[in-house]
Amino acid sequence: MAQSSPPTTICVFCGSSPGLSPAYLAAARSLAHAFHARNIHLVYGGGTVGLMGEIARTLVSLSGPDAVHGIIPKALIKYEQAGRPAAGETPVQQQQQQQQTASENTETTSQQSVSSQQQVSPPPPQQQQQQQQQQLPDQTIFGRTTVVSSMHERKQLMTQMVLAGGPGSGFIALPGGYGTLEELAEVTTWNQLGIHGAGIVLFDVEGFWRGLVGWMDHATAQGFVGEKNRGIVQCAVDAEGCLKELREYRLSSARFDLDWDEK
């Protein structure tokens, strides 16, 4: 009996903010619907807010929790607990509430008496693990969550999961900030260096990535990016286009031929 191939697995980099245009959240939802239609699994940064929360929540509602896997550094778990959206709350309302809560917490902290400086022993490891588990995003809403120790480990595990996926697996970047750009730049560099061969696509919502595409073209014209390596990163304007680019992705012949397994 022939073994079935693993499901296509796509890592989506995107912002923990919803952005100002409704088109960004709509794009996240459209990507989730496209994933569901093709039984594609999502790997993402484990966030419950902004575009991250939107794509995870939408895909879980369509395909179930097993279709989504969030990877989050331990340091961000507290943020995730505080960042859970209340029922019926919009992403913008949620961010406003977070800002108000942060302000109130700062006030409360400054008003606390410094006289009660008692030595408090840390909870035992089993209790710490239980507390951490309670702080994780609800699996029935956001899918499975894996906690890692660092940002680098997060990207490494994301990449490993993509490489273990079936045909058409790769990376898609929705709009985002510095973190999204850094993740995108690292997997692009890894591709150029021959560390992985997965496709990389910019989901260019309302021209969001236009400036980056212009920079890549300029860097190529100025000799900093090889002409054949310019195509390492592709671009599409809708969810279907992103998936098509990954399915038809071709490796650059100018990538570095390096042996990363050599000791």
Protein Blocks (a to p, Z undefined) as FASTA:
>chain_A
ZZddddddddddddfbebjblklmmmmmmmmmmmmmnopacddehiaghjllmmmmmmmm
mnojklpccdddfklmmmmmmmpccehiafklmmmmmmmmmmmmmmmmmmpcfklcccdd
dddfklmmmmmmmmpccfklnopadddfbfklmmmmmmmmmmmmcehiacddddddfklm
mmmmmmmmmmmnopaccdcddddeehlmmmmmmmmmmmmmnopacfklmmmpccdfbfkl
mmmmmmmpccdfkbccddfkbZZ
